[in-house]
Amino acid sequence: MKLSQGVEWGLHCAALLALAPPGMTVRREGLAGHYALPVTYLAKHLQAMARAGVLHAVTGPRGGYRLARPPGDITVLDVVEAIEGPAPPFVCQEIRQRGTGAVPPESCRRPCAIDALMTQADRAWRDSLRAVTIADLVDRYPPGLRERNAELVAKAAS
Amino acid sequence: MKLSQGVEWGLHCAALLALAPPGMTVRREGLAGHYALPVTYLAKHLQAMARAGVLHAVTGPRGGYRLARPPGDITVLDVVEAIEGPAPPFVCQEIRQRGTGAVPPESCRRPCAIDALMTQADRAWRDSLRAVTIADLVDRYPPGLRERNAELVAKAAS
């Protein structure tokens, strides 16, 4: 089980955009340069975040990305699901209904106990990521970083 | 992010072995047949569970697998980590220290806020899986399944 590198990239970019001057956008080259990320690969993740309604993409010569909502209204889970998709990591194949031990369908009206507990664990993971917003994330930056990144992103914004 | 199919297989097999007569082993063919699983592919997961100390492998003509500990002492997380390995799904690449926005190393003594929250979510997931044992799992079977599986596994055991 492995999360895409795009999760780290997307969260850092969202946190950086949270510090951009209101209404301004940052080009993907500006975001990529800030963290030394490959532009074309980052672009795919930024597009996924725009499709998921986390970012707003502005086209044209002064175009770029900004957060689609205030940073306090975007959870870490929103970004993770934008990049990874909402599919749970465990997908029950109902093997209890197969083989010499096959359980008859009438005994399988309730979800399999294994499916149920994996779903519960997935919910605990998502709840944890839903409890933190992009605004919270920026508040947890070490002293001075918020101000420094705000300055840098203002220069990159248009 | 996706868990290996082996997680479902491993948990079902561990739950089945929890019902085997004490001290008896079940051959991999017996486990595979119960759930109509491909024997050679299942064998890899059973071996991984044995390496992780979840199963005990007995070699020879009357060999096979049994649980290495009482089912109340094996957690679902033990099985999941045996199959998936203990590596967390998120691995921080410290991109905060790269690019035009690079944070100096002296400001990076504490883990990145993003790394910290992803680690916290992973802990919530593992805590949830650690809270359930293989014995609990069998207790959650629908009525009659425990007895039926115990009968079937006794026939397959040697």
Chai-1 contact restraints between the chains, C-beta under 6 A:
chainA,res_idxA,chainB,res_idxB,connection_type,confidence,min_distance_angstrom,max_distance_angstrom,comment,restraint_id
A,M1,B,M1,contact,1.0,0.0,6.0,A-B,restraint_1
A,M1,B,L3,contact,1.0,0.0,6.0,A-B,restraint_2
A,M1,B,E84,contact,1.0,0.0,6.0,A-B,restraint_3
A,M1,B,P89,contact,1.0,0.0,6.0,A-B,restraint_4
A,K2,B,P89,contact,1.0,0.0,6.0,A-B,restraint_5
A,L3,B,M1,contact,1.0,0.0,6.0,A-B,restraint_6
A,L3,B,P89,contact,1.0,0.0,6.0,A-B,restraint_7
A,L3,B,F90,contact,1.0,0.0,6.0,A-B,restraint_8
A,E8,B,Q93,contact,1.0,0.0,6.0,A-B,restraint_9
A,L11,B,I114,contact,1.0,0.0,6.0,A-B,restraint_10
A,H12,B,I95,contact,1.0,0.0,6.0,A-B,restraint_11
A,G33,B,G99,contact,1.0,0.0,6.0,A-B,restraint_12
A,G33,B,T100,contact,1.0,0.0,6.0,A-B,restraint_13
A,H34,B,G99,contact,1.0,0.0,6.0,A-B,restraint_14
A,H34,B,T100,contact,1.0,0.0,6.0,A-B,restraint_15
A,H34,B,G101,contact,1.0,0.0,6.0,A-B,restraint_16
A,Y35,B,I95,contact,1.0,0.0,6.0,A-B,restraint_17
A,Y35,B,R98,contact,1.0,0.0,6.0,A-B,restraint_18
A,Y35,B,G99,contact,1.0,0.0,6.0,A-B,restraint_19
A,A36,B,R98,contact,1.0,0.0,6.0,A-B,restraint_20
A,A36,B,G99,contact,1.0,0.0,6.0,A-B,restraint_21
A,E84,B,M1,contact,1.0,0.0,6.0,A-B,restraint_22
A,P89,B,M1,contact,1.0,0.0,6.0,A-B,restraint_23
A,P89,B,K2,contact,1.0,0.0,6.0,A-B,restraint_24
A,P89,B,L3,contact,1.0,0.0,6.0,A-B,restraint_25
A,F90,B,L3,contact,1.0,0.0,6.0,A-B,restraint_26
A,Q93,B,E8,contact,1.0,0.0,6.0,A-B,restraint_27
A,I95,B,H12,contact,1.0,0.0,6.0,A-B,restraint_28
A,I95,B,Y35,contact,1.0,0.0,6.0,A-B,restraint_29
A,R98,B,Y35,contact,1.0,0.0,6.0,A-B,restraint_30
A,R98,B,A36,contact,1.0,0.0,6.0,A-B,restraint_31
A,G99,B,G33,contact,1.0,0.0,6.0,A-B,restraint_32
A,G99,B,H34,contact,1.0,0.0,6.0,A-B,restraint_33
A,G99,B,Y35,contact,1.0,0.0,6.0,A-B,restraint_34
A,G99,B,A36,contact,1.0,0.0,6.0,A-B,restraint_35
A,T100,B,G33,contact,1.0,0.0,6.0,A-B,restraint_36
A,T100,B,H34,contact,1.0,0.0,6.0,A-B,restraint_37
A,G101,B,H34,contact,1.0,0.0,6.0,A-B,restraint_38
A,G101,B,L152,contact,1.0,0.0,6.0,A-B,restraint_39
A,S107,B,P142,contact,1.0,0.0,6.0,A-B,restraint_40
A,A113,B,L137,contact,1.0,0.0,6.0,A-B,restraint_41
A,A113,B,R140,contact,1.0,0.0,6.0,A-B,restraint_42
A,I114,B,L11,contact,1.0,0.0,6.0,A-B,restraint_43
A,L117,B,V132,contact,1.0,0.0,6.0,A-B,restraint_44
A,Q120,B,S128,contact,1.0,0.0,6.0,A-B,restraint_45
A,A121,B,W125,contact,1.0,0.0,6.0,A-B,restraint_46
A,A121,B,S128,contact,1.0,0.0,6.0,A-B,restraint_47
A,A121,B,L129,contact,1.0,0.0,6.0,A-B,restraint_48
A,A124,B,A124,contact,1.0,0.0,6.0,A-B,restraint_49
A,A124,B,W125,contact,1.0,0.0,6.0,A-B,restraint_50
A,A124,B,S128,contact,1.0,0.0,6.0,A-B,restraint_51
A,W125,B,A121,contact,1.0,0.0,6.0,A-B,restraint_52
A,W125,B,A124,contact,1.0,0.0,6.0,A-B,restraint_53
A,W125,B,W125,contact,1.0,0.0,6.0,A-B,restraint_54
A,S128,B,Q120,contact,1.0,0.0,6.0,A-B,restraint_55
A,S128,B,A121,contact,1.0,0.0,6.0,A-B,restraint_56
A,S128,B,A124,contact,1.0,0.0,6.0,A-B,restraint_57
A,L129,B,A121,contact,1.0,0.0,6.0,A-B,restraint_58
A,V132,B,L117,contact,1.0,0.0,6.0,A-B,restraint_59
A,L137,B,A113,contact,1.0,0.0,6.0,A-B,restraint_60
A,R140,B,A113,contact,1.0,0.0,6.0,A-B,restraint_61
A,P142,B,S107,contact,1.0,0.0,6.0,A-B,restraint_62
A,L152,B,G101,contact,1.0,0.0,6.0,A-B,restraint_63
